[in-house]
Amino acid sequence: MLHFIARMCSLSCPALSQAPYVCNACTNQHRCRLNKVYYDALSAHESYKKHLRNSRSGCPFSEENLRTLDEIVTPGLQKK
């Protein structure tokens, strides 16, 4: 009985803890009632492109914020 309760508390499939970490090729996916994870190449690629755009957008600080940060950090570095 305890095994049944532990199994019911675990809502994700144990197959998700090993590669490929998705349910796409699982032969049991239509009968399985546990939480599923599917790989979608299109959404993964869109997420990657968004991440690239954000990483190349430049510094998120204004000149005033940079000066304020410089006034705080520089004296601490010069103490060495």
C-alpha positions as CSV (number, residue, x, y, z in Angstrom):
1,M,0.0,0.0,0.0
2,L,2.8,2.4,0.9
3,H,4.4,1.9,-2.6
4,F,1.0,2.8,-4.2
5,I,0.8,6.0,-2.2
6,A,4.4,6.9,-3.0
7,R,3.7,6.3,-6.7
8,M,0.6,8.4,-6.6
9,C,2.5,11.3,-5.0
10,S,5.1,11.2,-7.8
11,L,3.2,12.7,-10.7
12,S,6.0,12.6,-13.2
13,C,7.2,9.6,-15.0
14,P,10.5,8.0,-13.9
15,A,11.6,7.9,-17.5
16,L,11.9,11.7,-17.4
17,S,14.9,11.4,-15.0
18,Q,17.0,9.9,-17.8
19,A,17.9,10.9,-21.3
20,P,16.2,12.1,-23.5
21,Y,14.1,13.6,-20.6
22,V,11.0,13.8,-22.8
23,C,7.9,11.6,-23.6
24,N,8.0,12.0,-27.4
25,A,9.1,8.5,-28.3
26,C,7.6,6.7,-25.3
27,T,5.5,3.7,-26.3
28,N,3.3,4.1,-23.3
29,Q,2.4,7.8,-23.7
30,H,-1.2,7.3,-24.7
31,R,-2.0,5.1,-21.6
32,C,0.2,7.0,-19.2
33,R,-1.6,9.3,-16.7
34,L,1.5,10.9,-15.3
35,N,2.7,14.4,-16.1
36,K,4.4,14.5,-19.5
37,V,7.1,16.6,-21.1
38,Y,7.4,16.9,-24.9
39,Y,10.2,18.4,-27.0
40,D,9.0,20.9,-29.6
41,A,11.9,21.9,-31.9
42,L,10.1,25.0,-33.2
43,S,9.5,26.5,-29.7
44,A,13.0,25.5,-28.6
45,H,14.5,27.3,-31.6
46,E,12.3,30.4,-31.0
47,S,13.5,30.4,-27.3
48,Y,17.1,30.1,-28.5
49,K,16.7,33.0,-30.9
50,K,15.1,35.2,-28.2
51,H,17.9,34.4,-25.9
52,L,20.4,35.4,-28.5
53,R,18.6,38.7,-29.2
54,N,18.5,39.5,-25.5
55,S,22.2,38.7,-24.9
56,R,23.2,41.0,-27.8
57,S,21.0,43.9,-26.9
58,G,23.7,45.7,-24.9
59,C,24.2,46.9,-21.4
60,P,20.9,47.2,-19.5
61,F,22.3,50.1,-17.3
62,S,22.0,53.8,-18.0
63,E,25.0,56.1,-17.7
64,E,23.7,57.4,-14.4
65,N,23.4,53.9,-13.0
66,L,26.9,53.0,-14.2
67,R,28.3,56.1,-12.5
68,T,26.5,55.2,-9.2
69,L,27.8,51.7,-9.4
70,D,31.3,52.9,-10.1
71,E,31.2,55.2,-7.1
72,I,30.3,52.3,-4.9
73,V,32.6,49.6,-6.3
74,T,35.8,51.5,-7.1
75,P,36.6,52.7,-3.5
76,G,36.2,49.1,-2.3
77,L,38.6,47.8,-4.9
78,Q,41.2,50.5,-4.2
79,K,41.4,49.5,-0.5
80,K,43.6,46.5,-1.4
